């Protein structure tokens, strides 16, 4: 049995749009100038997380699941996913705008890429004044009108932009066009998938003067052309209480503000739990095993751990699991 809070080595990803907030605000150990993503817990092939603490140090996530099975992830989850971890957990820093993109649903992703789809949510950790997200279209469209605007380089005239601030949270269904705007630092919880259809990249060129590939044809069958106001996530915050931000078939995410000491009872939950610290710092304990969790860090609580103690002066955690 695995019986301690597990930390993984962050996998830092350089991006053309990345900046320094992962280092300057979330304290990631890097001197690189354009780090866009920190993959905190990943089972994506080629980017599988490696344990950095405790008796399992040095093993990767896939090996860990293979060895501990339902004790690590939950019996029902192991039965469905086997040695594949079902979620991808990230911090993202957008110094400049990300490409306008969308993700296919499970059916299309399986058919085309032998992959899961990519339903995701965002929690805004910090945003420069005036920073925005693109979420969906301003109006209902059809393929003809969409392609007409795209071919004329006027697609941004159809996009819906929303200004965001710290604590805002957004749900991104598959098919919805979206882009993180420059100046936004956020936590992302998503299905395990790295399938993205890029439809517009602001005419941006890389260091060699080349534009990044667009996926116009692939995206056509995946886009949701309907305007839907289904993205804002409303929630409340209560000290030492888990309050739901988002819940779907793929994940549940709660906000958990910790002040003083708190014990969480997960005896009725058949799932791993992930904590992402988005403010302050806390101490997480299972029996006699404890780990400090600081802003910008994440850890995994094995499904076999039924009681977890948390201690903090003033910390905000995202609490993530699968119902």
C-alpha positions in Angstrom: 0.0 0.0 0.0 1.2 3.5 -0.8 0.5 5.8 2.2 2.0 9.2 1.8 1.3 12.5 -0.2 3.1 12.1 -3.5 4.9 15.0 -5.2 6.0 14.8 -8.8 8.8 16.7 -10.6 7.2 19.5 -12.6 7.6 19.1 -16.4 8.3 22.6 -17.7 7.3 23.4 -21.3 8.8 26.3 -23.3 6.2 28.0 -25.4 6.4 30.9 -27.9 3.8 32.7 -25.8 5.3 31.8 -22.4 6.9 34.2 -19.8 8.4 34.3 -16.3 5.4 34.1 -14.0 5.8 30.3 -13.4 9.2 31.3 -11.8 8.4 34.7 -10.4 4.9 34.0 -8.9 4.8 30.2 -8.6 8.4 29.7 -7.7 9.3 27.2 -10.4 13.1 26.4 -10.5 14.0 27.7 -13.9 16.1 30.4 -15.6 14.4 30.0 -18.9 12.6 33.1 -20.3 9.6 31.6 -22.1 8.2 28.8 -19.9 4.5 28.6 -20.7 3.4 25.4 -18.9 4.2 23.4 -15.8 2.8 19.9 -16.2 2.3 19.0 -12.6 0.8 15.5 -12.9 0.8 13.9 -16.3 0.3 10.5 -17.8 0.7 11.8 -21.4 3.1 9.6 -23.4 6.5 11.3 -23.7 5.7 13.5 -20.7 5.0 11.1 -17.8 5.5 12.5 -14.4 8.2 11.2 -12.1 7.9 10.9 -8.3 10.3 13.2 -6.4 9.6 12.3 -2.8 9.4 9.3 -0.5 9.9 5.6 -1.0 8.5 5.7 -4.6 11.0 8.4 -5.7 12.2 8.0 -9.2 9.3 5.9 -10.4 7.0 7.4 -13.1 3.3 7.7 -12.8 2.5 4.8 -15.1 4.8 2.5 -13.1 3.2 3.7 -9.9 -0.3 2.9 -11.2 0.8 -0.5 -12.5 2.2 -1.4 -9.1 -0.5 0.0 -6.8 -3.6 -0.1 -9.1 -6.8 0.8 -7.2 -4.9 1.6 -4.0 -3.5 4.6 -5.9 -6.2 5.8 -8.2 -9.4 4.1 -7.0 -10.8 0.7 -7.9 -13.5 2.0 -10.3 -11.0 4.3 -12.0 -8.4 1.6 -12.4 -11.1 -0.7 -13.9 -11.9 1.9 -16.5 -8.5 3.4 -17.3 -6.0 0.7 -16.3 -2.4 2.1 -16.1 -3.4 5.3 -17.8 -3.9 8.3 -15.5 -7.2 10.1 -16.5 -6.3 13.7 -15.8 -3.6 16.2 -16.8 -2.9 18.9 -14.3 -1.1 22.1 -15.3 -0.2 25.6 -14.4 -0.1 28.0 -17.5 1.5 31.4 -17.9 0.5 33.3 -21.0 2.8 36.3 -21.5 1.2 36.8 -24.9 -2.0 35.4 -26.4 -2.3 31.7 -27.0 -3.6 30.5 -30.4 -7.3 30.3 -30.9 -8.1 26.6 -30.6 -10.5 23.9 -29.7 -10.4 20.3 -28.7 -12.3 17.2 -30.1 -14.7 15.2 -28.0 -14.1 11.6 -26.9 -15.6 10.0 -30.0 -13.7 12.1 -32.5 -10.4 11.9 -30.6 -10.7 8.2 -30.3 -11.5 7.8 -34.0 -8.7 10.1 -35.3 -6.0 10.0 -32.7 -6.7 7.0 -30.4 -6.9 9.5 -27.6 -9.3 10.9 -25.0 -11.1 14.1 -25.8 -10.2 17.2 -23.9 -12.8 18.7 -21.6 -11.0 21.3 -19.3 -11.5 24.0 -16.8 -9.4 27.0 -15.7 -8.9 28.7 -12.4 -7.3 32.2 -12.6 -4.4 32.6 -10.2 -3.3 36.0 -11.3 -4.3 38.4 -14.2 -2.7 41.6 -15.3 -5.2 44.5 -15.5 -7.4 44.2 -18.6 -6.4 40.6 -19.4 -8.9 38.6 -21.3 -9.9 35.1 -22.4 -11.5 34.2 -25.7 -14.4 31.9 -24.9 -16.6 30.9 -27.8 -18.2 33.0 -30.5 -20.2 36.2 -30.3 -23.1 34.7 -32.2 -24.4 31.5 -33.7 -22.5 30.6 -36.9 -22.5 28.0 -39.7 -19.5 26.5 -41.5 -19.9 28.9 -44.5 -19.8 32.1 -42.5 -17.0 30.8 -40.3 -14.8 29.8 -43.3 -15.5 33.1 -45.0 -14.2 35.1 -42.0 -11.3 32.7 -41.5 -10.1 33.0 -45.1 -10.3 36.8 -44.9 -8.2 36.8 -41.7 -11.1 38.4 -39.8 -11.9 35.5 -37.5 -11.2 37.6 -34.4 -14.3 39.7 -35.3 -16.4 36.7 -34.4 -14.8 35.8 -31.1 -16.2 36.5 -27.7 -13.7 38.0 -25.2 -14.1 38.1 -21.4 -12.0 40.2 -19.0 -10.9 38.1 -16.0 -9.4 38.6 -12.5 -7.9 36.4 -9.8 -10.4 33.7 -8.6 -12.5 33.6 -11.8 -13.1 30.1 -13.1 -14.1 28.9 -16.6 -15.3 25.6 -18.0 -14.3 24.7 -21.6 -16.4 22.1 -23.3 -15.0 20.2 -26.2 -15.7 22.0 -29.5 -15.7 25.5 -27.9 -13.1 27.8 -29.5 -11.0 29.5 -26.8 -7.7 31.2 -26.1 -5.9 32.3 -23.0 -5.0 36.0 -23.3 -1.7 37.6 -22.5 -1.2 38.5 -18.9 -3.1 35.5 -17.4 -1.7 32.9 -15.0 -4.0 30.0 -14.4 -4.4 26.4 -13.2 -5.8 24.0 -15.7 -7.6 20.7 -15.0 -8.3 18.5 -18.0 -8.7 15.1 -19.4 -5.5 13.3 -20.3 -5.1 14.5 -23.9 -2.7 16.7 -25.8 -4.9 17.0 -28.9 -5.4 20.6 -30.0 -6.8 22.0 -33.2 -5.3 25.4 -33.8 -7.4 27.6 -36.0 -5.7 31.0 -35.7 -2.4 32.2 -34.3 -2.4 36.0 -34.6 -0.2 35.8 -37.7 2.7 35.0 -35.3 6.1 33.8 -36.6 8.7 31.8 -34.7 12.4 32.5 -34.4 12.9 31.1 -37.9 10.2 33.3 -39.4 7.7 30.4 -39.8 4.1 30.3 -38.7 2.8 27.4 -36.6 0.6 24.8 -38.3 -3.1 25.4 -38.4 -5.7 22.6 -38.4 -8.5 24.2 -40.4 -9.8 21.0 -41.9 -9.6 18.8 -38.8 -11.3 21.6 -36.8 -14.4 21.9 -39.0 -16.0 18.7 -37.8 -15.1 19.4 -34.2 -16.2 23.1 -33.7 -19.3 24.0 -31.8 -20.7 26.9 -33.9 -23.5 27.7 -31.4 -23.1 30.6 -29.1 -23.5 29.2 -25.5 -23.1 31.1 -22.3 -22.1 27.9 -20.4 -18.6 28.7 -19.3 -18.6 30.9 -16.2 -18.3 28.8 -13.0 -19.9 30.4 -10.0 -18.9 29.2 -6.5 -18.6 30.3 -2.9 -15.7 30.1 -0.5 -16.0 29.0 3.1 -13.0 28.5 5.4 -12.1 24.8 6.0 -14.9 23.7 3.7 -14.7 22.1 0.2 -17.0 24.2 -2.1 -17.6 22.9 -5.6 -16.4 25.0 -8.5 -17.0 22.4 -11.3 -18.2 18.8 -11.6 -18.6 16.7 -14.7 -18.1 13.0 -15.6 -14.3 13.6 -16.0 -13.5 15.5 -12.8 -14.7 17.4 -9.8 -12.8 20.5 -8.7 -13.5 22.2 -5.3 -12.0 25.3 -3.7 -10.7 24.6 -0.2 -9.5 27.5 1.9 -7.5 26.2 4.9 -7.1 28.2 8.1 -5.6 26.4 11.2 -6.0 22.6 11.2 -8.5 20.5 9.3 -9.1 16.8 8.8 -10.6 15.5 5.5 -12.4 12.2 5.5 -12.2 10.5 2.1 -13.5 7.1 3.2 -16.6 7.3 1.0 -14.6 8.4 -2.1 -13.2 5.8 -4.5 -10.7 8.1 -6.1 -7.3 9.7 -5.8 -7.3 13.4 -4.7 -5.1 16.1 -6.1 -4.3 19.3 -4.2 -3.1 22.3 -6.2 -1.9 25.2 -4.0 -3.0 28.5 -5.6 -2.4 30.7 -2.6 -0.3 30.5 0.6 1.2 27.3 1.9 0.0 24.3 3.9 1.2 21.1 5.4 -0.5 17.9 4.2 -0.3 14.8 6.4 -1.3 11.1 6.0 -0.7 9.3 9.3 3.0 10.1 10.1 3.9 11.2 6.6 3.8 15.0 5.9 4.6 17.2 3.0 4.7 21.0 2.7 2.6 22.4 -0.2 3.4 25.9 -1.3 1.8 28.2 -3.9 2.5 26.7 -7.3 2.9 23.1 -6.1 0.7 20.1 -6.4 0.5 16.7 -4.9 -1.5 13.5 -5.1 -3.3 11.7 -2.3 -3.6 8.0 -2.9 -7.1 6.5 -3.0 -6.2 4.2 -0.1 -5.7 7.2 2.2 -9.0 7.8 4.0 -8.0 10.5 6.4 -5.9 13.5 5.5 -4.8 16.3 7.8 -4.2 19.8 6.5 -2.6 22.7 8.4 -2.1 26.3 7.2 -2.2 29.9 8.3 -4.1 31.0 5.2 -4.0 28.8 2.1 -6.3 28.2 -0.9 -6.2 24.7 -2.4 -7.9 23.3 -5.5 -9.2 19.8 -4.5 -9.6 17.5 -7.5 -11.0 14.0 -7.8 -13.3 11.8 -9.9 -16.7 11.0 -8.4 
